[in-house]
C-alpha cells in the first residue's frame, strides 16, 4: 500500500482569518472609483470600511479621498462642491483642503483647530483611484510592466461580491481550482518553481495555450486587495487589473480593467479574448466564493501556497484610524 501524500494539519492548527473589521481592517490599498468617473469639480461618495468617504480632485487635478462628514454638523459632503480645489459643505459653507484641514467657515469665524476631515493616502494608477487604510501608506502600488504613457485602460462595470477581498485573492495561489474548476492545462511544477514571495505578497508565471497561441501571464498579489496580471498572448502584451474595494465587512467591489499598449494593432480582438477567458473564470468563481467559509482543516501538498497565503492574510497588519471620521 502506497503512503499517502496528504499532509493533514492538527485541529488546533486550523487556518482561519478573522473577518475584516474584527481588530480593524487590513492596511492595504483599496479601489474607490475609476479615474474616468472623477471629473474635475465632481464629488463622488463611496462606502468604505463600514463608513462613508468622498473622492474629489484638488486644484492640480490630483485625486483625494476624504472622510465624508463635515466636521461642523456632520452633513455628507457628497452634496457639496469643489471650488478652487477646496471642498465646500453646502450647509454652512465650511471649506476643506485636500489635506482635510478646514480652510475657512462660511460665516467668517476662525475654524476650530480640530475641524478637519480624515485624508486617506490616495493614489491613481491603472485608471483606478485607490485609498490606503492608514494615516500613511505602508507601501507603493506595483508596476504594471506596461508604461503608463503607452497604456490604455478598458474598464468594465464594478461588481459587488459578498466576501472580504482577500478571499477573492485566494484563488490565485489555489493551483487545484485552475485545473479542476476552470479546465486550465499548465505545468504546475513550473509555476510553483517561479513563485516569488515578498513582504507584501507574491507573483508567479503560468504558461498555457489559448486558440493555438502561447498564453503566458504572471499573476501578482499585493497587500490583501490588489490583484493584476501582466503577460503575452502570442506576440501581444497585455495586463488585467482587478483590485478589490472594501465597502463594509463581508463585501467587496471588483474594479476590473484590461490594459493594453496604446499601439496594440487590434484592441477589440484581444479584449474579446481576455474578457471571455477571465470573465468565464469570474462567473465560475463568484458563486463558490460566496459560500466558502475558508477554514482550512485538511491540506495537501497542492495547497502549500494557498496555506501560506491564508497565513499571510491572518498575520497582516490591521488598523482603523479613520473610524470616528467616516461614521
MOQUIVEN-V698919 format. One record per residue. N is the residue number from 1. RES is the residue in one letter. SS is DSSP state (~ for helix, > for strand, _ for the rest). OMEGA is omega in whole degrees, -180 to 180 (* if undefined). Layout:
n res ss omega
N RES SS OMEGA
N RES SS OMEGA
//
This chain:
n res ss omega
1 X _ -178
2 X _ 177
3 X _ 180
4 X _ 176
5 X _ -179
6 X > 176
7 X _ -177
8 X _ 177
9 X _ -179
10 X _ -179
11 X ~ -178
12 X ~ 177
13 X ~ 179
14 X _ -179
15 X > -179
16 X _ -179
17 X _ 176
18 X _ 178
19 X _ 172
20 X _ -178
21 X > 177
22 X _ -174
23 X _ -177
24 X > 177
25 X > -180
26 X > -175
27 X _ -176
28 X _ 171
29 X > 180
30 X > 177
31 X > 179
32 X > 174
33 X > 172
34 X > 178
35 X ~ -176
36 X ~ -179
37 X ~ -175
38 X _ 179
39 X _ 175
40 X _ -179
41 X _ -178
42 X _ 174
43 X _ 179
44 X > 175
45 X > -180
46 X > 166
47 X > -178
48 X > 176
49 X _ 179
50 X _ 179
51 X > -176
52 X > 173
53 X > 169
54 X > 178
55 X > -178
56 X > 172
57 X > 178
58 X _ -175
59 X _ 179
60 X _ 179
61 X _ -180
62 X _ 178
63 X > 178
64 X > 175
65 X > -177
66 X > 171
67 X > -167
68 X _ -168
69 X > 180
70 X _ -178
71 X _ -179
72 X _ -179
73 X _ 171
74 X _ 176
75 X _ 177
76 X > -174
77 X ~ 173
78 X ~ 178
79 X ~ -178
80 X _ 180
81 X > 178
82 X > -180
83 X > -179
84 X _ 177
85 X _ 178
86 X > -179
87 X > -177
88 X > 176
89 X _ -178
90 X _ -172
91 X _ -178
92 X _ 173
93 X _ 169
94 X _ -176
95 X > -176
96 X > 174
97 X _ -179
98 X _ 177
99 X _ 179
100 X _ -177
101 X > 175
102 X > -176
103 X > -177
104 X > 173
105 X _ -177
106 X _ -176
107 X _ 178
108 X _ 176
109 X _ 176
110 X _ 178
111 X _ 174
112 X _ -176
113 X _ -177
114 X _ -178
115 X _ 179
116 X > 174
117 X _ 173
118 X _ 180
119 X > 179
120 X > 167
121 X _ -172
122 X > 178
123 X > -179
124 X > -180
125 X > 176
126 X _ -177
127 X _ -177
128 X > 173
129 X > -178
130 X > 170
131 X > 180
132 X > 178
133 X _ 179
134 X _ 176
135 X _ 175
136 X _ 178
137 X _ 180
138 X _ -179
139 X _ -178
140 X _ 176
141 X _ -174
142 X _ 180
143 X _ 178
144 X _ -175
145 X _ 167
146 X _ -176
147 X _ -177
148 X ~ -176
149 X ~ -177
150 X ~ -176
151 X > 175
152 X > 180
153 X > 178
154 X > -176
155 X > 174
156 X _ -178
157 X _ 180
158 X _ 177
159 X > 177
160 X > -178
161 X > -175
162 X _ 174
163 X _ 173
164 X _ -175
165 X ~ -175
166 X ~ -180
167 X ~ 175
168 X ~ 179
169 X ~ -177
170 X _ 177
171 X _ -172
172 X _ 177
173 X _ -179
174 X _ -177
175 X ~ -173
176 X ~ -173
177 X ~ 176
178 X ~ -177
179 X ~ -170
180 X ~ 180
181 X _ -173
182 X _ 177
183 X _ 178
184 X _ 172
185 X _ -179
186 X _ -178
187 X _ -177
188 X ~ -178
189 X ~ 176
190 X ~ 177
191 X ~ 179
192 X ~ -179
193 X ~ -179
194 X ~ -177
195 X _ 179
196 X > 176
197 X > 174
198 X > -176
199 X _ -177
200 X _ 180
201 X > -178
202 X > 170
203 X > 174
204 X > -178
205 X > 180
206 X > -180
207 X > 178
208 X > 177
209 X > 177
210 X > 180
211 X _ 178
212 X _ 174
213 X > 174
214 X > 180
215 X > -177
216 X > 180
217 X > -177
218 X > 174
219 X > 179
220 X > 175
221 X > 180
222 X > -174
223 X _ -180
224 X _ -170
225 X _ -175
226 X > 179
227 X > 168
228 X > 180
229 X > 167
230 X > -177
231 X > -176
232 X > 172
233 X > -169
234 X _ 180
235 X _ -173
236 X > -177
237 X > 179
238 X > 169
239 X > 174
240 X > -177
241 X > 177
242 X > 175
243 X > -173
244 X > 177
245 X > -177
246 X _ -180
247 X _ 179
248 X _ 179
249 X _ 177
250 X _ 178
251 X _ 173
252 X > 176
253 X > -175
254 X > 178
255 X > -175
256 X > 175
257 X > 166
258 X > -179
259 X > -177
260 X > 172
261 X > -178
262 X _ -178
263 X _ 178
264 X _ -173
265 X _ -176
266 X _ -179
267 X ~ -179
268 X ~ -178
269 X ~ -178
270 X ~ 175
271 X ~ -180
272 X ~ -180
273 X ~ -177
274 X ~ -180
275 X ~ 178
276 X ~ -176
277 X ~ -178
278 X ~ 177
279 X ~ 178
280 X ~ 178
281 X ~ 180
282 X ~ 180
283 X ~ 179
284 X ~ -177
285 X ~ -167
286 X ~ -178
287 X ~ -178
288 X ~ 179
289 X ~ 179
290 X _ -174
291 X _ -172
292 X _ 178
293 X _ 179
294 X _ 168
295 X _ -174
296 X > -176
297 X _ -176
298 X _ -174
299 X _ 176
300 X > -178
301 X ~ -179
302 X ~ -179
303 X ~ -170
304 X ~ -179
305 X ~ 173
306 X ~ 178
307 X ~ 179
308 X ~ 178
309 X ~ -180
310 X ~ 176
311 X ~ 179
312 X ~ -179
313 X ~ -180
314 X ~ -176
315 X _ -175
316 X _ -178
317 X _ 178
318 X > 177
319 X > 175
320 X _ -176
321 X _ -178
322 X _ -171
323 X ~ -174
324 X ~ -175
325 X ~ -172
326 X ~ -179
327 X _ *
//
